[in-house]
């Protein structure tokens, strides 16, 4: 459930980001927004406001003492030979692990290059010299560059570009975007967001170079000259990140009106709305329980009166043994509840109508939404009973059935 909520938040916030950031040149605000989206997608699904309404919890533990209680049903996890959610979990874990191992390997390659490369100082900047025909790149405090076949002005442009990445800690953004792709690889928004993060880091570095006094046209021609050189790894900040057409357009674009930056503050009400959406169901359920608990049946019409005990109690087809067998065979321990270590005693109330139909199914003692829903599902699916009788007439009779979910 957490994974679903986190991906939903990521999609909504990133979609909003795409709308409000289109065409502007607020690259620092873009970076802050992208990092905020990552943080909110992790944090918002974990914020639970149900504690604010816990004062109503005691109402859930109050059972009508005169209602007829059926024997307790014990439900424990079962191990099926094949269960497709297990396959989905294993697939997710294998792909995620493979992508994380790929990241670790790339980091190891860069680290090994940094340990074994020839060190030099170019224009006052400490660098690692590349021997192969790789594009210049940086990773945290390391700058990798080959001065071969480069003019002094081109070399200075490369060093300024990579110094921007180093000084502004762009490798943190690059790694974070890679981690999110590894964790949310099935979500296209994670891949698109990684692309936005990488492009925006290059916009920042490009403007750092241009604002440093470099001729814009000469710099753009230099980018085109190294456009198709091989990159070492996707976790590094590379000088020739594509598409160059977009980078050149951003360099030539006039600066946006500074007052337009305040549009990024719209993320605040959107985040609050997502938080409220995450907790709306909880509040609604609690309010519903309060209303149902405080209702009284004293004024009910005599013909529709619900009895707790009658002269001839309703019977399940096949008797009590068949009833307990039906419940034991049909109530399953939800896999998501097992993983979340959820267990406890759910009490479900229902009414056997005059025609034997089962109605009014509800939980009068709740554990978690997942466990509650499973118990209610099976009770609602019960076949018709033989109705109860009072004074020779069929009447409505209320039952409680306790269902204990217990992890072994």
N, C-alpha and C positions, 0 to 999 in steps of 0.2 A: 504493500500500500504506500509506503514511504517513497519508493522508487517512482511510482505512478504520479504521486503528487509533485515530487521534485521535477519530473520531466514536464508536467503541466505548467508549473510556474516558469520553467525555463522557456517554454514555447511562448507563453503569453508575454513575458517581459521582453524577450528578444524580438518578438513581432512588433511590440510597441517601440522598441529601440530603433528598428528599421524604419518605422514611420517618421519618428521625430528627428532622427539624425540625417535623413536623406538630404544630401546637397550642402550641408554646412561644413565649416572648417574649424569647428571646436574640437580639435583632436584630443586635447587633455580631458575635456568633459566626456568625450566618447570613451576614452580609456577608463575613466572613473565609473561610467555607467556600465560598461561591460564587466568590470570587476564586481560591481554591486549586484549585477544580475546573477553572477556565479554564487555570490554569498547568499543572496536571498533565496535562490533555488534550493540551497542546502538547508537554510534555517527555517523558512516559513512553514514547511510541512511538519516541523518538530514542535511548533508553538501550539499548545493546547490550552484553550481558555475555559475548558470544562470545570476547572477548579473554582472558577468564579461563581458557579451555580451548584457547587457540591452540597450546599445546605439542603437541597431537595433529595439528596441521596438516601436519607433515612426513610423516605416514603417508599422506596423500592423494596425495603426489607420488611415491610409490614404486610403480612399475608392475612386474608380473612380466616380467622381461626375456625370458623364453622364450615368452610368449604371442604368438600371431600377431596382428600389427597390420595392420589394413586401411588403405588410403590415407586421408589426412586430408580431411575435408569442410569447405569454407569456406562460412560463412553470413554474408551481409551484409543490411542492411535493404533492404526492397523497398517501393516506393510503390504501394499499391493505389489504384484509382480511388475506391473507397468502402470504408471500414472503420468500422463503427459505434462502436468505442471512441473514434475521433477525433471523431465527432459528439458523443459524450457529453462529451468534454473541452472541446470548443468551447462546448457549451451551458452547462456549468458556468462556464467563463471569462466568457461573455457576461453571464450572470445575476449573477455575483459582481461584475463590473466595473460593471454597472448599479446595483447596490445601493451600491457604494462611491462612485460618482458622486453618487448621491442623498444620501449622508451628507455629502459635500463641499459639495454645494449648500446643504443645511440649515445647515452650519457657516458658509458664506459669508453666508447670509441673516441669521443671528444676528450675525455680525461687522459686517455693514453696518448693522444696526439699532443696534448699540452705538456705531458711529462717527457716526451721524447723529441719534441721539435727543437729546432735551433732558435734561440732567443736573440732578439735584436731590438734596438731603439731607433725608431723612425720618426723624425720630426718631433722628438721629445716624448714619443709614446712607446711604451714597451709592448712588443708584439711577438707572436709566434709565427715563424716563417713557414709558409706552405711550399712543399716541393712538387705536389701534383697540381693539375689544372683545375683546382677547386675555386668556387666563388669565394670572395672574402666573407668572413662571418665572425660573430662574437658569441660568447656564452658566459654569462655572468661577468667576471673580471678579465676574461681572456679574450684577446683579439687575434684572429688568425688572418694573415694576409701574405700574398706573394708580391714583392716589388718588381718582379721581372716584367719587362715590356710595358711599363707604366711610366708616364711622364710625372714629374714632380707635382704638378697640379692635380693629376688624377689620383696619385697616392695620397695627397692631402685631403681630397674629397672623401676617399674611402675611410681614412682614419677619422675624420670628423663624423662621418655617418656611424661608424661603429662605436665611437666614443659616446655618441648620443644614446645608443642602446645600453652601453655599460653604465653610464652615469645615471640614467633614469631607470635602471633595473628592469629592462624589458624582458629579460629571460624569465622572470617570475610570471609575467602574463603568458608567455609562450608555453611554459611548463603547465600552468594551470589549465590553459585551453586544451592541451594534450591529455591531461588527466580527466577532464570532463568528457572528451571524446572516448577515452577508454572506458569510463563508467557508464556513459549514455550513448554507446556506439549505435544503438538501434534508433536513436532519435536524430532525424536530419537536422534539426535546429542546432544540435551540438556541433555538427560538422560545419554548418554555415557560420556559426558563431566563432569557431576557431579561425575561419578564413577572415572574418571581420577583425578579429583581434590582431592577426598577423599583418593585415593590410594597414590597420590604424597605427601599429608600431612603426611601420615604414613611413607613413605620412609624418609622424612625429620626427623621425630621424631626418627625413628629407628637408623638412622645414628648419630643422636645427642647422643643417648644412647651408641652406639658402640664406637664413638669417645671419649666418656667420660671414657673409660677404662673398660667397662663391657665385660665379656667374651662372645664372639659371640655365641658359641654353647649353653651355659647355657641360654642365652636370648632367643634363638630360641625355645628351649625346653619349656621354660616358656610360650611363646606365644601359643604353641600347647596345653598346659595344660588348658588355659582359652579360647580356640577357640570357644566353643559353649555356653558360658554364654550369658544371655539376655542383650541387649542394651536398654538404657532408651529411646533414641530418635535419629532420623536420623540427627538432626541439631547439635549434639554434636560430639566431637572428642573422639572416643572410642578406648580403648587399643587393642581390638581384632578384628579390621576391617579385613574382609575377602576379597580376598583369601590370606591366609597365605603363600601358596606356592610361590606366586609372590613376597611377601615381603621378604621371606627367600632368594629367588634367587637374589633379588636386594642387600641384605646384603652381599652375597658371590661374587657378581660381581666385577671385578677389576674396578678401577676408569677410566673413559674415558679420552682420550687425551684432555688436557685443550684447545688446539687450536681449537678443534671441536666445542667449544661453539659459535664461530662466525657464525655458520649456523643459529642460531636463528635470526640473523640480516636480514635474507631473508624475515622475516615478513614485513619489511619496504617497499620493492618494491611491495609485494603482496597487502598490504593495499593501496598503491598509485594506483595500477591497479584497485582495487575494487572501489575506489573513482572515477577514470576516467570512469569506466563502468557505474557508477550511473549517471554520467552527460553527457555521450556521446550522448544520445538521445536529450537532451536539446540543445547542441551545433549544432547537425545535423539539428534539426528543425529550429533553428534560421538562420543557413546558407542557408537552403533551401528557407526560406521566403525572404531572401535578394536577392537570385538569381531570384526568381519568381517575386519579386516586380520590379526589374530593367529590366526585359525583356520587349521588345516592340513588338507590332504586326504590325508596319507600313509596314514591308516588307512581310507580309503574302500574299499568293496568293489570288487573287481576288475571286476565287471560294470558298475559305475556310475562307473568311473574317468573323469575328465575329462582329455582329451589337449590338449596345446598344438599339437603337430604330428603328423600321421598320414600314412600312405602315400597316401591319396586324400582331399584336403581337401574339406570341404563346399562346395557351390556355390549361389549365389543364382540363382533362376529368371531365365535370360537372361544369366547370367555377371556378371563384375565390373563391366562397363560399365553393365549394368542396375541393379546394386546402387548404384553411385555416382549414377546418375540418380534412383533412388528417394529416396535420402537428400537430394540437392540440391533436389528438388521438394517434399518433404514437411516438411523442417525449416524452420520460420519463425523469424525474429528477433522475440521477444516485444516488443510495444510498450512495456510497462512497463520492460523492460530497456534499451531504447533511450533512454527518458527519463531513466533513472537512470545512463546512460553506462556500463552494465555490458558488459564484453567479456572474452574470454579463451578458453582451450582446455579443453573438457570431454572427458574420456576415459570412454567407456561400455564396460563389459564385458558380454558375454552368452555363452550356451552354445547351440550347435546340438545338439539332442537326437538320439537314434537315429532318431526318426521325422521329423526335419527341423524340428521346432517350436523356436521361440526362447524360451528361459527364462533365469532367473537374471540378468535385466537389472539392472545397478547402475552407479553412477558410481564409478570408481576414482581419478578426479581431478576435483575439484569447482571451480566458479568461483563461481556464486551459485545459490540455490535455483530461481530462475526459469529460468535458462539450463539448469541440470541437468535440470529437469523436462521442458523441451521436447525435449532430446536423448533422454532416456529414453522419452518418449511415442512418438516415431517408431520407435525400435528395437523397442519392444514390439509395434508394429503391423505389423512385417515379416511377409510371407507365409512359408510353410514353405520351407526350403532342401532341397536334395538332401543327405542326411546323409553325413558323412565315414566312411571305412572303414579299418580296420586289420586286416591278416590276413584280408581278405575279409568281415569282420563290421562292421556299423554300430556306430559308437562316438560318444561325446559329445566335442565339440570346443569349446574356448574361444577367443573372439575379443576383441580390443580395437578400438574404432573412435574415433579422435580427431575431435572436431567443434570447429572454431574459429569463434567468433562475433566478428566484427570490424566495428566501426563505420567507415563510410567518411568 
